[in-house]
Amino acid sequence: MEPESTLTTCYRHPAVESHVRCTRCDRYICPDCMREAPVGHQCVECVKEGARSVREARTAFGGRIATAPVVTYTLIGLNVLIYLAALVRPGIVDRFEMVAARVVGPDGAYYVHDAVLLGHFDAEGVAAGEWERLITSGFLHLQPTEGTFGIAHIVLNMLALWQLGRIVEPHLGRVRYLALYLLATLGGSVLELLLADPGVPFVGASGAIFGLGAAYYVMARRLGADMADVNRFMAFLLIWLLISAGLTSWQGHLGGLLTGAAVMTAYAYAPAGPRRTLIQAGACAGVLVVLLLLAYVRVTDLTGGAA
């Protein structure tokens, strides 16, 4: 009777002799299958299983932890690119005017100017069915009829976006941050639609900036941060709002501020747990519905019920 063989081999590579066991499943593993562990070595499968069981780190508001504010940098780049494009071809900021300027040719057919990409905020344009102006106007910093206005506008807005975004985005995560930014943009446009002169066009990311400012304040209070610097910033933001009442679109600033505060409050005080993301998403959807309903009511009023 032959003695029982004492040769041990890797469970994944039976042809390879191995004398090391996985510290988790106790199976023999070869050097190719070994993975460093806090104690000894583990096999490939146990390492994968352990990774699945580890909960992904989240911020206090439920967002994924990111090392760089990618969305902020992308938004800045997009605003700057659109500004430069508008300088080269101003027509891209005036879609409604271009479409409205169609004329009847000698053959009786309608002719329209070259298609353009974006529209400034114009209540008359929204009433004509161009609802995208409520968002696209937040990425423009040139008035459709004034090519010289905008350099100071975009510099101040992008500087504020850079400062606020680097603080707010890492705490919210990219998806929540982008949702807040776009909703604040929409909120600013809707309040302009409700309160501003329908015949006056508006452009700029100021509504979104004020929304981020409100979010920064709510976030700091929720985290128990030192409020001295935060209060100084909010005082500056409110002074900016008062000054804008006589110079620019205070309605857009106030609308962004209120919307940003509402969305951030939902983010900050949604109960932690598996349903937090669902509650936050529902709150954002609710804000979106309210804003669109307000815009629809206003457009219906402007068009005499023909919206």
SULBELFEN-V257323 format. One record per residue. N is the residue number from 1. D_CENTER is the distance of its C-alpha to the mean C-alpha in Angstrom with 1 decimal. Layout:
# SULBELFEN-V257323
N;D_CENTER  N;D_CENTER
This chain:
# SULBELFEN-V257323
1;75.2  2;72.5  3;70.4  4;66.8  5;64.4  6;62.4  7;60.0  8;56.3  9;53.6  10;49.8  11;48.6  12;46.4  13;49.0  14;52.4  15;54.2  16;52.9  17;54.8  18;52.7  19;53.7  20;50.3  21;48.7  22;45.0  23;44.7  24;42.7  25;44.5  26;47.8  27;48.1  28;49.5  29;47.1  30;47.8  31;46.3  32;43.8  33;42.5  34;42.4  35;39.2  36;39.3  37;38.9  38;39.3  39;42.9  40;44.5  41;42.8  42;41.0  43;41.0  44;38.1  45;37.7  46;37.8  47;35.1  48;32.8  49;33.7  50;33.0  51;29.5  52;28.7  53;30.0  54;27.9  55;24.9  56;21.6  57;20.6  58;17.8  59;16.5  60;17.9  61;15.0  62;15.2  63;12.5  64;13.9  65;15.3  66;14.2  67;16.4  68;14.2  69;10.8  70;10.2  71;6.6  72;8.0  73;11.1  74;9.9  75;8.4  76;11.7  77;13.7  78;12.6  79;13.4  80;16.6  81;17.7  82;17.4  83;19.4  84;22.0  85;22.3  86;22.9  87;25.6  88;27.3  89;27.1  90;26.4  91;26.9  92;23.4  93;22.1  94;24.7  95;24.5  96;26.0  97;28.9  98;29.6  99;29.8  100;31.7  101;34.2  102;35.6  103;39.4  104;42.4  105;44.2  106;48.0  107;47.8  108;46.2  109;42.8  110;39.4  111;37.8  112;34.2  113;32.9  114;30.9  115;27.6  116;24.6  117;20.9  118;19.0  119;20.0  120;19.9  121;19.6  122;23.1  123;24.2  124;27.0  125;24.8  126;22.8  127;26.1  128;27.3  129;24.8  130;22.0  131;19.2  132;16.6  133;17.4  134;15.4  135;12.2  136;13.9  137;15.6  138;12.5  139;12.8  140;16.5  141;18.7  142;22.1  143;24.1  144;25.6  145;29.1  146;28.6  147;27.9  148;28.7  149;26.2  150;22.8  151;23.5  152;23.5  153;20.6  154;18.2  155;19.7  156;19.2  157;15.6  158;14.6  159;16.8  160;15.2  161;11.6  162;13.4  163;15.2  164;12.7  165;9.8  166;12.7  167;13.6  168;10.7  169;8.6  170;11.9  171;12.7  172;9.9  173;9.3  174;6.7  175;6.2  176;6.5  177;4.4  178;1.0  179;4.4  180;5.6  181;4.5  182;5.7  183;8.4  184;9.5  185;10.0  186;11.9  187;13.7  188;15.0  189;16.3  190;17.9  191;19.7  192;20.9  193;22.1  194;24.0  195;25.5  196;25.6  197;28.4  198;27.6  199;29.2  200;27.1  201;24.1  202;21.0  203;18.4  204;15.9  205;12.5  206;14.5  207;13.2  208;9.6  209;11.6  210;13.8  211;11.2  212;10.2  213;14.0  214;14.7  215;12.4  216;14.3  217;17.5  218;17.1  219;16.0  220;19.0  221;21.4  222;20.4  223;21.0  224;24.2  225;23.5  226;25.9  227;24.9  228;27.1  229;24.5  230;21.8  231;24.2  232;25.1  233;21.6  234;21.2  235;24.6  236;23.5  237;20.5  238;23.0  239;25.5  240;23.0  241;22.5  242;26.3  243;26.9  244;24.5  245;26.6  246;29.3  247;27.5  248;24.2  249;22.0  250;22.2  251;21.2  252;17.7  253;17.4  254;18.8  255;16.7  256;13.4  257;15.2  258;16.5  259;13.4  260;11.5  261;14.7  262;15.1  263;11.9  264;12.4  265;16.0  266;15.5  267;13.6  268;16.3  269;19.3  270;18.9  271;21.9  272;21.7  273;23.0  274;22.4  275;21.2  276;18.5  277;15.6  278;17.4  279;17.8  280;14.2  281;13.2  282;16.2  283;15.2  284;11.9  285;14.2  286;16.7  287;14.8  288;13.8  289;17.6  290;18.9  291;17.0  292;18.2  293;21.6  294;22.0  295;21.1  296;23.6  297;26.3  298;26.0  299;26.2  300;29.1  301;30.8  302;30.4  303;31.8  304;34.5  305;33.3  306;32.6  307;28.8
